Amino acid sequence: MTTFYQLKITLKGIDPVVWRRFVVPANLTLDRLHDVAQIVMGWEDNHLHHFKFKKRIFTASPPSAKEEDEAAVRLNTLLKSRGNHLSYLYDPGDSWEHDIVLEDNNYFYDRMLTPFECIEGLMACPPEDCGGPAGYMRILRAVFDPQNNEEDYEAFLEMSGLTDLNVTDVQAMVFQFEPDAINTILALYARWSRDRALPFSDECEY
């Protein structure tokens, strides 16, 4: 029988905090955890990334012996007890740092239809290539005070393709979080994805 982990991923350096609570198989490989993190957060997977656990670094196609192949490591070999943490960096240029914490190492929900599920969260994901946490905080200041940040506000609208929206709608988008839409994408991902470097363990039914 498959064991599931309940995880919480939090984007650092942003206020209000952007976070998601989600469920994955405990024996998920880190390359697939990357895929799921991209989906639940709302990123577009356009940049490099890596995971860090204590002094170990995991990435795709490791460039040196100091880094390990993320596709060859399973989540439950790193996070074993509640409260264990894993760092996830997306886009080294913008430096989006995430904290992933194990909240429940034996999650059970009898109505769970797929091996991946986003339970809850808060706030929309920042736009790609906006300058990292500092750049996004500048955008938020402009969105909620456009009169005193007119140049930044107009630049954000143009970058995001939101020029036809009024201020109230733009502000609402910052708080937008749609778990049903995320779970639809996760269900499709679960149907077509497979471990890339390691075979599924015997306990995994998916």
MARKELUM-199149 format. One record per residue (C-alpha): chain; x, y, z; residue in three letters; residue number from 1. Coordinates in steps of 0.5 Angstrom, whole numbers, padded with zeros to 4 digits. Each point is the difference from the previous one (the first is absolute). Layout:
# residues N
R   chain    east   north      up   res     n
R       A       X       Y       Z   Ala   NUM
...
END
This chain:
# residues 206
R   chain    east   north      up   res     n
R       A    0000    0000    0000   Met     1
R       A    0003    0007   -0002   Thr     2
R       A    0002    0005    0006   Thr     3
R       A   -0002    0007   -0001   Phe     4
R       A    0004    0006    0002   Tyr     5
R       A   -0004    0007    0002   Gln     6
R       A    0005    0005   -0002   Leu     7
R       A    0000    0008    0001   Lys     8
R       A    0004    0004   -0005   Ile     9
R       A    0001    0008    0002   Thr    10
R       A    0003    0005   -0005   Leu    11
R       A    0005    0004    0004   Lys    12
R       A    0001    0007    0000   Gly    13
R       A   -0007    0002   -0002   Ile    14
R       A   -0006    0004    0004   Asp    15
R       A   -0005   -0002    0000   Pro    16
R       A    0002   -0007    0000   Val    17
R       A   -0001   -0005   -0006   Val    18
R       A   -0001   -0007    0002   Trp    19
R       A   -0003   -0007   -0002   Arg    20
R       A   -0002   -0006    0004   Arg    21
R       A    0001   -0006   -0004   Phe    22
R       A    0000   -0008    0000   Val    23
R       A    0005   -0005   -0004   Val    24
R       A    0002   -0007    0001   Pro    25
R       A    0006    0000    0005   Ala    26
R       A    0004   -0004   -0005   Asn    27
R       A    0000    0005   -0005   Leu    28
R       A    0006    0002   -0004   Thr    29
R       A    0003    0007    0001   Leu    30
R       A   -0001    0001   -0008   Asp    31
R       A   -0007   -0001    0001   Arg    32
R       A   -0001    0004    0006   Leu    33
R       A    0003    0006   -0004   His    34
R       A   -0006   -0001   -0005   Asp    35
R       A   -0005    0000    0006   Val    36
R       A    0003    0006    0003   Ala    37
R       A    0000    0004   -0007   Gln    38
R       A   -0008   -0002   -0001   Ile    39
R       A   -0002    0001    0008   Val    40
R       A    0004    0007    0000   Met    41
R       A   -0002    0002   -0007   Gly    42
R       A    0007    0001   -0003   Trp    43
R       A    0001   -0001   -0008   Glu    44
R       A    0007   -0005    0001   Asp    45
R       A    0004    0005   -0004   Asn    46
R       A    0006    0000    0004   His    47
R       A    0005   -0004    0004   Leu    48
R       A   -0001   -0003    0007   His    49
R       A    0003   -0004    0005   His    50
R       A   -0002   -0003    0007   Phe    51
R       A    0004    0000    0006   Lys    52
R       A    0000   -0004    0006   Phe    53
R       A    0005    0001    0005   Lys    54
R       A    0007    0001   -0004   Lys    55
R       A   -0003   -0005   -0005   Arg    56
R       A   -0002    0004   -0007   Ile    57
R       A   -0004   -0004   -0005   Phe    58
R       A   -0002    0003   -0007   Thr    59
R       A   -0001   -0003   -0007   Ala    60
R       A    0006   -0002   -0004   Ser    61
R       A    0005    0002    0006   Pro    62
R       A    0006    0004   -0003   Pro    63
R       A    0005   -0003    0005   Ser    64
R       A    0001   -0005    0005   Ala    65
R       A   -0002    0005    0006   Lys    66
R       A   -0007   -0001   -0003   Glu    67
R       A   -0005   -0006    0000   Glu    68
R       A   -0005   -0002   -0005   Asp    69
R       A   -0007    0002    0002   Glu    70
R       A   -0003   -0006   -0004   Ala    71
R       A    0004   -0005    0004   Ala    72
R       A   -0003    0002    0007   Val    73
R       A   -0006   -0001    0003   Arg    74
R       A   -0004    0005    0005   Leu    75
R       A    0000   -0005    0006   Asn    76
R       A    0007   -0001    0000   Thr    77
R       A    0001    0007    0002   Leu    78
R       A   -0006    0002    0004   Leu    79
R       A   -0002   -0005    0005   Lys    80
R       A   -0003    0003    0006   Ser    81
R       A   -0005    0006    0000   Arg    82
R       A    0003    0007    0000   Gly    83
R       A    0006   -0003   -0004   Asn    84
R       A    0002    0006   -0005   His    85
R       A    0002    0000   -0008   Leu    86
R       A    0002    0006   -0003   Ser    87
R       A   -0002    0001   -0008   Tyr    88
R       A    0003    0006   -0004   Leu    89
R       A   -0003    0002   -0006   Tyr    90
R       A    0003    0005   -0005   Asp    91
R       A    0007    0001    0003   Pro    92
R       A   -0001    0007   -0004   Gly    93
R       A   -0006    0002    0004   Asp    94
R       A    0002   -0004    0006   Ser    95
R       A   -0007   -0003    0001   Trp    96
R       A    0001   -0004    0007   Glu    97
R       A   -0005   -0005    0003   His    98
R       A    0000   -0003    0006   Asp    99
R       A   -0003   -0007    0000   Ile   100
R       A   -0002   -0003    0006   Val   101
R       A   -0003   -0007    0002   Leu   102
R       A   -0006    0001    0004   Glu   103
R       A   -0003   -0007    0000   Asp   104
R       A    0004   -0006   -0002   Asn   105
R       A   -0006   -0005    0000   Asn   106
R       A   -0006    0004   -0003   Tyr   107
R       A   -0006   -0003   -0002   Phe   108
R       A   -0007    0002   -0003   Tyr   109
R       A   -0005   -0005   -0003   Asp   110
R       A   -0002    0004   -0005   Arg   111
R       A    0007    0002   -0003   Met   112
R       A   -0001   -0002   -0008   Leu   113
R       A    0007    0001   -0002   Thr   114
R       A    0007    0000    0003   Pro   115
R       A    0001    0007    0000   Phe   116
R       A   -0005    0005    0003   Glu   117
R       A    0000    0008    0002   Cys   118
R       A   -0004    0000    0006   Ile   119
R       A    0001    0008    0002   Glu   120
R       A    0004    0006   -0001   Gly   121
R       A    0000    0008   -0001   Leu   122
R       A    0002    0005   -0005   Met   123
R       A    0002   -0001   -0007   Ala   124
R       A    0007   -0001   -0002   Cys   125
R       A    0004    0006   -0002   Pro   126
R       A    0001    0001   -0008   Pro   127
R       A    0006   -0004   -0003   Glu   128
R       A    0006    0005   -0001   Asp   129
R       A   -0002    0006    0004   Cys   130
R       A    0006    0001    0004   Gly   131
R       A   -0001   -0005    0006   Gly   132
R       A   -0003    0001    0007   Pro   133
R       A    0003    0007    0000   Ala   134
R       A   -0003    0002   -0007   Gly   135
R       A   -0007   -0004    0001   Tyr   136
R       A    0000    0005    0007   Met   137
R       A    0001    0006   -0005   Arg   138
R       A   -0006   -0003   -0004   Ile   139
R       A   -0004   -0001    0006   Leu   140
R       A    0001    0007    0002   Arg   141
R       A   -0002    0003   -0007   Ala   142
R       A   -0006   -0005    0000   Val   143
R       A   -0003    0003    0007   Phe   144
R       A    0002    0007   -0001   Asp   145
R       A    0000    0001   -0008   Pro   146
R       A    0000    0008    0001   Gln   147
R       A    0006    0001    0004   Asn   148
R       A    0004   -0006   -0005   Asn   149
R       A   -0003    0001   -0006   Glu   150
R       A    0006   -0001   -0005   Glu   151
R       A    0001   -0007    0004   Asp   152
R       A   -0008   -0002   -0001   Tyr   153
R       A    0000    0002   -0007   Glu   154
R       A    0006   -0005   -0001   Ala   155
R       A   -0003   -0005    0004   Phe   156
R       A   -0006    0000   -0004   Leu   157
R       A    0004    0000   -0007   Glu   158
R       A    0004   -0006    0002   Met   159
R       A   -0006   -0004    0003   Ser   160
R       A   -0005    0002   -0006   Gly   161
R       A   -0005    0003    0005   Leu   162
R       A    0000    0007   -0003   Thr   163
R       A   -0008   -0001   -0001   Asp   164
R       A   -0001   -0002    0007   Leu   165
R       A   -0002    0006    0005   Asn   166
R       A    0004    0001    0007   Val   167
R       A   -0005   -0004    0004   Thr   168
R       A    0000   -0007   -0005   Asp   169
R       A    0008    0001    0000   Val   170
R       A    0000    0000    0008   Gln   171
R       A   -0005   -0006    0000   Ala   172
R       A    0005   -0004   -0004   Met   173
R       A    0005    0001    0005   Val   174
R       A   -0004   -0004    0005   Phe   175
R       A   -0002   -0005   -0005   Gln   176
R       A    0001   -0008    0002   Phe   177
R       A   -0004   -0005   -0004   Glu   178
R       A    0001   -0007    0003   Pro   179
R       A   -0005   -0003   -0005   Asp   180
R       A    0004    0002   -0006   Ala   181
R       A    0006   -0002    0003   Ile   182
R       A   -0003   -0007    0002   Asn   183
R       A   -0002   -0001   -0007   Thr   184
R       A    0007    0001   -0003   Ile   185
R       A    0003   -0004    0006   Leu   186
R       A   -0005   -0006   -0003   Ala   187
R       A    0002    0001   -0007   Leu   188
R       A    0008    0000    0003   Tyr   189
R       A   -0002   -0007    0004   Ala   190
R       A   -0003   -0003   -0006   Arg   191
R       A    0006    0001   -0005   Trp   192
R       A    0006    0001    0005   Ser   193
R       A    0005   -0006    0002   Arg   194
R       A    0007    0000    0004   Asp   195
R       A    0005    0001   -0005   Arg   196
R       A    0006   -0003    0003   Ala   197
R       A   -0003   -0005    0005   Leu   198
R       A   -0005   -0005   -0001   Pro   199
R       A   -0006    0001    0005   Phe   200
R       A    0001   -0004    0006   Ser   201
R       A   -0005   -0006    0001   Asp   202
R       A   -0004    0004    0005   Glu   203
R       A   -0002    0005   -0005   Cys   204
R       A   -0007   -0001   -0003   Glu   205
R       A    0000    0006   -0005   Tyr   206
END
